């Protein structure tokens, strides 16, 4: 699969906070051939990258590389032989787009001097990038998790530029529980002595890996459901030879079991700190926390009132990070705004990560939606959807 991989300098950029940087650089990947009306923008999740389907880039690793390769590619749900697919790393991240770790005009990394970023800044940066690529109106914007918020923001900011929007495992705003957990994750980073007020860059200064590792572990627990954790780990021991935590004293290490769930969290954390920047994690979680679709309007419906395209909302029963009920509330907002909308609920106990690890449940409705809008067979045919595991939610399932 041919991939266009580049970083574009977009010139001066004013953030929503009012701060300006002289040159915003945005790293992106593009797949397929642009024919004028076939562009699909894919918005990545919190710690994702522009490498939505590419494994050949040396800039990313682990889950940030080819993170949706089962959905994007030749003959797949977002078919790169049919669509021109663009995915851009968002401002504030650390995969090539300007962020805390990039060089400021004084030659030193920005650190916490980088402007606070918002989801709205991401959307405007993507619009600038697409302008630079010669792309006007988009066939579709697709995103999952906070990338779904990003997709919704396109409908709010640029309603005339989007024909279809697919918002997957997302909501119009975070609930207090998720806000609280994100706050604890950030506190884990900022209380790490090595964070040093965000000024930890340079060979002579250790990175705040302990704090970032804890933050990531909190995130992973948010992404899994109780059922999936029971299935994957139960209360099983990982083996006494694997013990890492010697609380309360060294002699106790041979007594208390080191459980499989602990081993999993430690493994994920160790991999994550090798590929991600702690300041970027602070910036991006703040952007997610701050997002509210209705901001500046009286309601979500008013915020998307100018959109005359079609919407697909996809939610998962085991996802407590972004719930089925939150997606249905979004669907109601689209209905109130007189936009065509379909809400599919996937019966899954995997949790929030289901949108990444269950392509068999995401692909069919997404593919049909891109081809035919809410009239697509897997979107509109209730009987077939129920057989395949992606049943649309009708108003009758959520009585007033």
C-alpha positions as CSV (number, residue, x, y, z in Angstrom):
1,X,0.0,0.0,0.0
2,X,1.4,3.3,-1.1
3,X,1.7,5.9,1.7
4,X,2.4,9.6,1.5
5,X,4.3,10.4,4.7
6,X,5.3,14.0,5.4
7,X,5.3,17.0,7.7
8,X,3.8,20.3,6.5
9,X,4.7,23.7,7.8
10,X,1.4,25.6,8.0
11,X,2.8,29.0,9.1
12,X,1.5,31.1,12.0
13,X,-1.2,29.5,14.1
14,X,-3.3,31.1,16.8
15,X,-4.6,28.7,19.4
16,X,-8.0,29.1,21.1
17,X,-6.3,30.4,24.2
18,X,-5.0,33.3,22.1
19,X,-1.3,32.2,22.1
20,X,0.5,32.2,18.7
21,X,3.3,30.1,17.4
22,X,5.1,31.2,14.3
23,X,5.1,27.9,12.5
24,X,2.8,25.0,13.2
25,X,4.1,21.8,11.8
26,X,1.7,18.9,11.2
27,X,2.8,15.4,10.5
28,X,0.4,13.3,8.5
29,X,0.0,10.2,6.4
30,X,-2.2,9.9,3.3
31,X,-3.3,6.7,1.5
32,X,-4.9,6.3,-1.9
33,X,-5.5,8.8,-4.7
34,X,-7.5,12.0,-4.4
35,X,-10.2,12.3,-7.0
36,X,-11.8,15.5,-5.8
37,X,-14.7,14.0,-3.7
38,X,-13.3,10.9,-2.0
39,X,-11.3,12.3,0.9
40,X,-11.8,10.6,4.3
41,X,-10.2,12.2,7.4
42,X,-9.4,9.7,10.2
43,X,-8.9,11.3,13.6
44,X,-6.7,9.3,16.0
45,X,-7.4,8.7,19.7
46,X,-5.5,10.1,22.7
47,X,-2.1,8.5,22.3
48,X,-2.5,7.5,18.7
49,X,-0.5,8.8,15.7
50,X,-0.9,9.6,12.0
51,X,0.3,6.0,11.3
52,X,-3.3,4.7,11.1
53,X,-2.4,1.9,8.7
54,X,1.3,2.1,8.2
55,X,3.9,-0.1,9.8
56,X,7.0,1.2,8.0
57,X,7.5,4.5,9.8
58,X,10.4,4.7,12.2
59,X,8.8,7.6,14.2
60,X,6.4,5.5,16.2
61,X,6.2,2.1,17.8
62,X,3.8,-0.2,19.6
63,X,0.1,0.7,19.5
64,X,0.7,4.0,17.8
65,X,1.8,2.2,14.6
66,X,-0.8,0.8,12.2
67,X,-3.3,1.2,15.0
68,X,-6.3,0.7,12.7
69,X,-4.7,-1.4,9.9
70,X,-7.6,-3.9,10.1
71,X,-10.0,-1.1,9.2
72,X,-8.0,1.1,6.8
73,X,-6.4,-0.4,3.7
74,X,-7.0,-1.9,0.3
75,X,-10.3,-3.8,0.4
76,X,-11.0,-2.9,4.0
77,X,-13.8,-0.9,5.6
78,X,-12.1,2.4,4.7
79,X,-10.9,1.2,1.3
80,X,-7.7,3.0,0.3
81,X,-8.3,1.9,-3.3
82,X,-11.5,3.9,-3.3
83,X,-10.9,6.7,-0.8
84,X,-8.1,9.2,-0.2
85,X,-7.5,8.7,3.5
86,X,-5.7,11.3,5.6
87,X,-4.7,11.0,9.2
88,X,-2.8,13.8,11.0
89,X,-1.0,13.9,14.3
90,X,-2.7,16.5,16.4
91,X,-1.0,19.6,17.9
92,X,0.3,18.9,21.4
93,X,1.2,15.3,20.6
94,X,4.7,13.9,20.1
95,X,4.7,12.1,16.7
96,X,6.0,14.9,14.5
97,X,3.3,17.6,15.0
98,X,4.3,20.7,17.0
99,X,4.0,20.0,20.7
100,X,5.7,20.4,24.1
101,X,8.7,18.3,23.0
102,X,9.4,20.2,19.8
103,X,11.9,23.0,19.4
104,X,10.8,26.5,20.2
105,X,12.2,29.6,18.5
106,X,14.9,29.8,21.2
107,X,16.2,26.4,20.2
108,X,15.0,24.7,23.3
109,X,12.0,22.4,23.6
110,X,8.8,24.2,24.4
111,X,8.0,22.1,27.4
112,X,5.1,23.7,29.3
113,X,5.6,26.9,27.4
114,X,3.7,25.3,24.5
115,X,0.3,26.8,24.2
116,X,-2.6,24.9,25.8
117,X,-4.4,23.0,23.1
118,X,-8.0,22.1,22.6
119,X,-9.9,19.7,20.3
120,X,-11.0,22.8,18.4
121,X,-7.3,23.6,17.7
122,X,-6.9,20.1,16.4
123,X,-9.8,20.6,14.0
124,X,-8.6,23.9,12.7
125,X,-5.1,22.5,12.2
126,X,-6.5,19.6,10.2
127,X,-8.5,22.1,8.1
128,X,-5.3,24.0,7.4
129,X,-3.5,20.8,6.4
130,X,-6.3,19.7,4.1
131,X,-6.3,23.1,2.5
132,X,-2.5,22.7,1.9
133,X,-3.2,19.3,0.4
134,X,-5.8,20.7,-2.0
135,X,-8.7,19.0,-0.2
136,X,-11.9,20.9,0.1
137,X,-15.1,19.2,1.2
138,X,-14.6,15.8,2.8
139,X,-16.6,12.7,1.9
140,X,-16.3,11.7,5.6
141,X,-14.7,12.3,8.9
142,X,-14.2,9.3,11.1
143,X,-12.8,9.0,14.6
144,X,-12.9,6.9,17.8
145,X,-12.7,8.0,21.5
146,X,-11.4,11.5,21.7
147,X,-10.9,11.2,17.9
148,X,-14.7,10.9,17.8
149,X,-14.9,14.2,19.6
150,X,-12.6,15.6,17.0
151,X,-14.9,14.3,14.3
152,X,-17.9,15.8,16.0
153,X,-16.1,19.1,16.2
154,X,-15.7,19.1,12.4
155,X,-19.5,19.0,12.2
156,X,-19.7,21.9,14.6
157,X,-16.9,24.1,13.1
158,X,-17.1,23.2,9.4
159,X,-20.6,21.8,8.8
160,X,-20.5,22.5,5.0
161,X,-17.2,20.7,4.6
162,X,-18.4,17.3,5.7
163,X,-20.8,14.9,4.0
164,X,-20.7,12.0,6.5
165,X,-19.4,11.8,10.1
166,X,-18.8,8.6,12.0
167,X,-18.2,9.1,15.7
168,X,-17.2,5.8,17.3
169,X,-17.0,5.0,21.1
170,X,-17.3,8.7,22.0
171,X,-19.5,11.3,23.5
172,X,-20.2,15.0,23.5
173,X,-18.2,15.5,26.7
174,X,-16.5,13.5,29.5
175,X,-18.5,12.6,32.6
176,X,-17.2,13.4,36.1
177,X,-15.8,9.9,36.7
178,X,-13.6,10.1,33.7
179,X,-12.6,13.7,34.5
180,X,-11.5,12.5,37.9
181,X,-9.5,9.6,36.6
182,X,-7.7,11.8,34.1
183,X,-6.9,14.3,36.9
184,X,-5.3,11.5,38.9
185,X,-3.3,10.4,35.9
186,X,-2.0,13.9,35.4
187,X,-1.2,14.2,39.1
188,X,0.9,11.0,38.8
189,X,3.0,12.8,36.2
190,X,3.4,16.1,37.9
191,X,4.3,14.7,41.3
192,X,7.1,12.6,39.7
193,X,10.3,14.4,40.9
194,X,11.8,14.0,37.4
195,X,8.9,15.9,35.8
196,X,10.6,19.1,37.2
197,X,7.8,21.4,36.1
198,X,7.9,20.0,32.6
199,X,11.5,20.9,32.0
200,X,13.0,17.5,31.8
201,X,14.3,17.4,28.2
202,X,18.0,16.8,27.6
203,X,20.5,14.0,28.0
204,X,21.4,15.0,31.5
205,X,17.9,14.9,32.8
206,X,15.9,11.7,33.4
207,X,12.3,11.6,32.0
208,X,9.4,11.3,34.4
209,X,8.9,7.7,33.4
210,X,7.4,6.5,36.8
211,X,4.7,9.1,36.7
212,X,3.9,8.5,33.0
213,X,3.8,4.8,33.6
214,X,1.2,5.2,36.4
215,X,-0.8,7.5,34.2
216,X,-0.9,4.9,31.5
217,X,-1.9,2.2,33.9
218,X,-4.9,4.2,35.0
219,X,-5.8,4.7,31.4
220,X,-5.6,1.0,30.6
221,X,-8.0,0.2,33.5
222,X,-10.4,2.8,32.0
223,X,-10.2,1.1,28.6
224,X,-11.2,-2.4,29.8
225,X,-14.5,-3.7,31.2
226,X,-14.9,-5.8,34.3
227,X,-15.9,-8.7,32.2
228,X,-12.8,-8.5,29.9
229,X,-10.5,-8.1,32.9
230,X,-12.0,-11.2,34.6
231,X,-11.6,-13.1,31.3
232,X,-8.1,-12.0,30.7
233,X,-6.7,-12.1,34.2
234,X,-9.0,-13.2,36.9
235,X,-7.1,-13.3,40.2
236,X,-4.4,-15.5,38.7
237,X,-0.8,-15.1,39.8
238,X,1.9,-14.3,37.3
239,X,4.3,-16.5,39.2
240,X,6.3,-15.7,42.3
241,X,9.5,-15.4,40.3
242,X,8.0,-12.4,38.6
243,X,7.4,-10.3,41.7
244,X,8.4,-6.6,41.3
245,X,6.6,-5.0,44.2
246,X,8.1,-5.8,47.6
247,X,5.6,-4.0,49.8
248,X,5.6,-3.9,52.8
249,X,9.2,-5.3,53.2
250,X,11.5,-7.3,51.0
251,X,10.7,-10.5,52.8
252,X,7.0,-10.1,51.9
253,X,7.8,-10.4,48.2
254,X,7.8,-14.1,48.3
255,X,4.5,-14.2,50.2
256,X,2.2,-11.8,48.3
257,X,1.4,-12.9,44.7
258,X,2.3,-10.8,41.7
259,X,-0.9,-11.1,39.7
260,X,-1.4,-11.3,36.0
261,X,-3.3,-8.0,35.9
262,X,-0.3,-6.3,37.6
263,X,2.0,-7.9,35.1
264,X,-0.2,-6.7,32.2
265,X,-0.3,-3.2,33.5
266,X,3.5,-3.1,34.1
267,X,4.1,-4.4,30.6
268,X,1.9,-1.8,28.9
269,X,3.4,1.0,31.0
270,X,7.0,0.0,30.1
271,X,6.2,0.0,26.4
272,X,4.3,3.3,26.6
273,X,7.0,5.3,28.3
274,X,9.4,4.4,25.5
275,X,7.2,6.0,22.9
276,X,5.3,8.9,24.4
277,X,6.1,12.2,26.0
278,X,4.8,13.0,29.5
279,X,4.0,16.6,28.8
280,X,2.1,15.6,25.7
281,X,0.0,13.3,27.9
282,X,-0.8,16.2,30.1
283,X,-1.8,18.4,27.2
284,X,-3.9,15.9,25.4
285,X,-5.9,14.7,28.4
286,X,-6.6,18.4,29.2
287,X,-7.9,18.9,25.7
288,X,-10.2,15.9,26.0
289,X,-11.4,17.0,29.5
290,X,-12.1,20.5,28.2
291,X,-14.2,19.4,25.2
292,X,-17.9,20.1,25.3
293,X,-19.8,19.9,22.0
294,X,-22.4,22.4,23.2
295,X,-19.9,25.1,24.2
296,X,-21.0,28.4,22.8
297,X,-24.5,27.1,22.0
298,X,-27.6,26.3,24.0
299,X,-27.4,22.6,23.4
300,X,-25.7,19.9,21.4
301,X,-28.4,20.0,18.8
302,X,-27.8,23.8,18.3
303,X,-24.1,23.2,18.0
304,X,-24.6,20.8,15.0
305,X,-27.7,22.5,13.7
306,X,-26.0,23.7,10.5
307,X,-24.9,20.2,9.5
308,X,-27.0,18.7,6.7
309,X,-25.1,15.5,6.2
310,X,-25.5,12.1,7.7
311,X,-24.1,10.6,10.9
312,X,-23.2,7.1,12.2
313,X,-22.7,6.6,15.9
314,X,-21.2,3.3,17.1
315,X,-21.1,2.3,20.7
316,X,-20.2,-0.8,22.7
317,X,-22.1,-2.3,25.6
318,X,-19.0,-3.0,27.7
319,X,-17.6,0.5,27.3
320,X,-18.0,2.5,30.5
321,X,-15.6,5.2,29.4
322,X,-18.0,6.3,26.6
323,X,-21.3,4.6,27.2
324,X,-24.2,3.5,25.0
325,X,-26.4,6.0,26.7
326,X,-24.0,8.8,25.8
327,X,-24.0,7.8,22.2
328,X,-27.8,7.7,22.2
329,X,-27.9,11.2,23.7
330,X,-25.7,12.3,20.7
331,X,-28.1,10.5,18.3
332,X,-31.0,12.4,19.9
333,X,-29.1,15.7,19.2
334,X,-28.7,14.8,15.5
335,X,-32.4,13.9,15.3
336,X,-33.3,17.2,16.9
337,X,-31.1,19.0,14.4
338,X,-33.0,17.1,11.6
339,X,-29.9,15.2,10.5
340,X,-30.0,11.7,9.2
341,X,-28.4,9.5,11.9
342,X,-28.0,5.8,12.8
343,X,-26.8,4.5,16.1
344,X,-25.4,1.0,16.2
345,X,-24.8,-0.7,19.5
346,X,-22.3,-3.6,19.4
347,X,-22.8,-6.3,22.1
348,X,-19.2,-6.5,23.4
349,X,-17.7,-7.1,26.8
350,X,-14.2,-5.9,25.7
351,X,-14.6,-2.3,27.0
352,X,-13.5,1.0,25.4
353,X,-10.7,-0.6,23.4
354,X,-13.3,-2.6,21.4
355,X,-13.3,0.0,18.6
356,X,-9.6,-0.9,18.1
357,X,-9.6,-4.6,18.6
358,X,-12.9,-5.7,17.2
359,X,-12.6,-4.7,13.5
360,X,-15.2,-7.4,12.6
361,X,-17.8,-5.3,14.5
362,X,-16.6,-1.9,13.3
363,X,-15.9,-2.7,9.7
364,X,-19.3,-3.7,8.1
365,X,-21.4,-0.8,9.3
366,X,-18.6,1.7,8.7
367,X,-18.0,0.4,5.2
368,X,-21.7,0.5,4.3
369,X,-22.1,3.9,5.8
370,X,-19.2,5.4,3.8
371,X,-20.7,3.8,0.6
372,X,-24.4,4.7,1.1
373,X,-24.9,6.7,4.3
374,X,-27.5,5.6,6.8
375,X,-29.1,3.7,3.9
376,X,-26.2,1.3,3.8
377,X,-27.3,-2.4,4.3
378,X,-25.4,-3.0,7.5
379,X,-26.6,0.3,8.8
380,X,-30.3,0.1,7.9
381,X,-31.1,-3.6,7.9
382,X,-32.1,-4.5,11.5
383,X,-32.3,-8.2,10.9
384,X,-28.9,-8.5,9.3
385,X,-27.3,-6.1,11.8
386,X,-28.6,-8.2,14.7
387,X,-27.3,-11.4,13.2
388,X,-23.8,-9.8,12.7
389,X,-23.7,-8.1,16.1
390,X,-24.2,-4.5,15.2
391,X,-27.8,-3.8,15.9
392,X,-29.0,-0.3,15.4
393,X,-30.6,1.4,18.4
394,X,-34.1,2.7,17.7
395,X,-36.0,5.3,19.6
396,X,-38.2,2.7,21.2
397,X,-35.2,1.3,23.1
398,X,-34.7,4.6,24.8
399,X,-38.2,5.8,25.8
400,X,-38.6,9.4,26.9
